[in-house]
Structures are given as C-alpha cells and as structure tokens.
Amino acid sequence: MKVKILGSGGSKGIPQAGNFWGEANPSNNKNRRTRCSILVEINSKNFLIDTGLDFRNQMNLHNISKVDALLYTHGHSDHIDGISDVLEFGLDGGGEIKTYLTKETHGIITHRFSDLFDSIKNFRTYHFVNFNLIEGGKVDFSGKEVELLKVKHGNLNPLAFRCENFAYVPDFNEIPEETLKRLEGLDVLLINANEGFHKASPTTTHRDFYQIMELNECLKAKKVILNHLSNYVDHERDEAKLPEGFVLAYDGMEFEI
C-alpha cells in the first residue's frame, strides 16, 4: 500500500489569499500547502480521500489520471469543493466512481452542487459518481478491507480511514471510544493537528500538537504524521521540536506501509 499526500494544508491553504504566510517561511517549499487530500494506492487501484478547492491542480501536478474509489470525510468546503473536477475522472474514465460518504455529507454536497445532481435540470445532470451512503463499517477495496470510522468535528461527523496498519484521521475535536480502539498500535497514523504548537482553545474544532502527542501515549502508533497544518506551523522550525516518531506532513509526501 502506497500513500501520497496531495494536500497537507488547512482550510485556507498556505499562503492564504493575499500571499499571507503567517509564521510559515515562504523560502521553504514544504510550507506551501494546498487543501487536504490523500491518495491511497492498493494493488494498483487508487482510493482518493476528499477533493478540496485545489483538487484539479493536485491531480495535474502529480500526473494522476485514474480514480477507482472516493471517500468524502465530511462536508466542509475545503474537502468537497473540487467535486466538479471529479466529473472528468468519472466521464473520461468510462464509468461512475464508487463514492463513500455519510447521509449528512451527501445532503451537503447535493444541496451545494445541485447543478451537478438535480434531476429536474436534466441538461446539467451527470452520472460520474456512484454514491454509497455509509455511517461507518467495513468495505472491500482492491482485495483489502477498509474501515471507515466515526469521529466528531464540531457539529459534523466525519469518517476516518483505516487499512491494515495505516489510518488517516481528518478534522476532529473528539474521537469516540470505539474508534480509538481501532486506532491503537498502528504503524503509521496520519492525523489532523491544525493548530500546531499554538494551544487549541476549548471552543476550537481542531487539535494542536500537544494534544496529538498526548493522544498517542494511548494509541502508541509507531509513526505519527501531523497533517492539515495552518500557517501557525513552520516546517523546519516546528519539526525540529517534535519528539521521536513524529513528523510533519507536506504536499507530495509519499510513503509505503
């Protein structure tokens, strides 16, 4: 199994509009972050997770021309707004892409992108995704068992992804006990840590580095990759402060499990 991080940034990307870098050093390319998306290759099949605003550029940059399955973790814009460009992969690929999402996320997508899915407007309706509504559980992909696990992110209920000893946890501020059990003892945990070394306030729906370090005292993942990074985070400065076993994600990062 191969994993490629297409985008490692928070909801606004780095730099933000107006060329605002915050604490991120613009001379380090690892600080140039697009919105979160990852590609998991299993037995030569591509499982894509989320399509944010930078989706088209990510796919072109990495020369990815095939999507075999798609997971939408939740319905925030930085995770779904590239869906109109998924159309090219479905239509040009010759068939609908099997797409997993919750009923909650399905409602958000079909409402916001009604021009793609409104059957009343037949001239604008496309059949490029095959929606499979799922609230968690196991699915088969390319001969491997994939688990979709529930987390909490404010008033939304995203799905995390686990396959063998790898897991990806998107935006979250709470992980239910049953999901925590399924995240124990991983080889690699890729997880949202948006706030960096800035301590997250009690009201935020993201986590900081300190909270993820504490979490891994229980989960005991061998390697933790901190992802969905805001402009609070400077790659070189902050990675040097991390304990052994922790690294920062960056766009284009690849690894095998």
Buried (B, 14 or more C-beta within 10 A) or exposed (E): BEBBBBBBBBBBBBBBEEEEBBBBEEEEEBBBBBBBBBBBBBEEBBBBBBBBBBBBBBBEEBEBEEBBBBBBBBBBEBBBBBBBBBBBBBEEBEEBBBBBBBEBBBEBBEEBBBEBBEEEEEEEEBEBBBBBEBEBEEBEBBEBEBBBBBBBBBEBBBBBBBBBBBBBBBBBBEBEEEBBEBBEEBEBBBBBBBBBBBEBEEEBBBBBBBBBBEBBEEBEBEBBBBBBBBBBBBBEBBBEEBEEEBBBBBBBBEBEB
